[in-house]
Amino acid sequence: QVHLVESGGGLVQPGGSLRLSCAASESIGSFTTMGWYRQAPGKERELVANFSPIGFTTYVDSVKGRFTISRDNAKNTVYLQMNSLKPEDTAVYYCNIFHPLINVNYWGQGTQVTVSS
């Protein structure tokens, strides 16, 4: 059973930065889509960003220009650099890895990001 371990969440002031990391407990290959979702209180979970196995990245409009997703296949790790954070970015952030060849989704346990002064 593959486990995803997230780190890097916390409390930050508006305009600040955080970097989230998510590491898989074992090698799952490089042909995966790695991404981050978030869920704010009372709202549905939404895709924040993902990184396809062939190098394409996708971002939700509200984070374009502020967030950057990256991946290190050798370390089975995906990152989310979040800059210019806003209060509306406050949510629980979940790491996701989708393995299309076996049609399996892996999820992290979630990490809280709170943007507040």
C-alpha positions in Angstrom: 0.0 0.0 0.0 1.5 3.3 -1.1 1.3 6.2 1.4 1.7 9.8 0.6 3.2 12.0 3.3 2.7 15.7 3.1 4.5 18.5 4.9 4.9 22.2 4.8 1.6 23.6 5.8 1.1 26.1 8.6 0.0 29.7 9.4 1.3 32.5 7.3 0.4 36.2 6.9 -1.2 37.5 3.7 1.5 38.0 1.1 3.7 35.3 2.6 4.9 32.0 1.1 4.8 28.3 1.9 6.2 25.3 0.2 4.3 22.0 0.4 5.9 18.7 -0.2 4.4 15.2 -0.7 6.5 12.1 -0.9 5.3 8.6 -1.8 6.4 5.8 0.5 7.7 3.7 -2.3 8.5 4.1 -6.0 5.5 4.4 -8.2 7.1 5.1 -11.5 7.2 8.4 -13.4 4.2 7.9 -15.6 1.8 9.5 -13.1 -0.1 12.7 -12.8 0.9 14.4 -9.5 -1.2 17.2 -8.1 -2.6 19.2 -5.3 -6.2 19.7 -4.3 -7.7 21.9 -1.6 -10.8 22.0 0.4 -12.0 25.0 2.4 -14.7 24.8 5.1 -18.1 24.5 3.5 -16.7 24.1 0.0 -16.0 21.2 -2.3 -12.6 19.9 -2.9 -11.0 21.6 -6.0 -7.9 21.0 -8.1 -5.2 23.5 -7.4 -2.5 22.3 -9.8 -1.3 19.2 -11.4 1.7 18.0 -13.4 1.2 15.4 -16.1 3.6 12.6 -16.8 4.7 14.3 -20.1 5.4 17.6 -18.4 2.2 19.7 -18.8 1.1 21.7 -15.8 -2.4 22.9 -15.0 -3.5 25.6 -12.5 -6.8 26.8 -11.2 -7.2 30.4 -12.4 -7.2 31.8 -8.8 -3.6 30.7 -8.2 -2.0 31.3 -11.6 1.1 33.4 -11.3 1.4 32.8 -7.6 1.7 29.0 -7.2 4.2 26.7 -8.9 4.0 22.9 -9.0 7.1 20.8 -9.5 8.0 17.1 -9.2 11.1 15.0 -8.6 10.5 11.6 -10.0 13.7 10.2 -8.5 12.3 11.0 -5.1 8.7 10.2 -5.8 7.9 13.7 -4.6 5.7 16.6 -5.7 6.0 20.2 -4.5 3.8 23.2 -4.4 5.5 26.6 -4.0 2.8 29.1 -2.9 3.7 32.8 -3.0 1.7 35.9 -2.4 -0.7 34.0 -0.3 -4.2 35.3 0.3 -6.8 34.6 3.0 -8.9 32.9 0.4 -6.1 30.3 0.0 -6.9 29.0 3.5 -7.8 25.3 3.2 -6.7 21.8 3.8 -4.4 20.9 0.9 -4.3 17.3 -0.3 -1.6 15.6 -2.4 -2.8 13.3 -5.2 -1.0 10.9 -7.4 -2.9 9.2 -10.2 -1.4 6.2 -11.9 -3.2 5.8 -15.3 -1.8 2.4 -16.1 -3.4 0.8 -13.2 -6.2 3.4 -12.7 -5.4 4.1 -9.1 -5.6 7.3 -7.1 -3.4 7.9 -4.1 -4.3 10.6 -1.6 -2.3 12.3 1.2 -3.8 12.9 4.6 -4.0 16.6 4.1 -2.1 19.6 5.5 -3.7 22.7 6.8 -2.7 26.1 5.3 -4.0 29.2 7.0 -3.5 32.6 5.7 -4.3 35.2 8.3 -2.9 38.4 9.9 
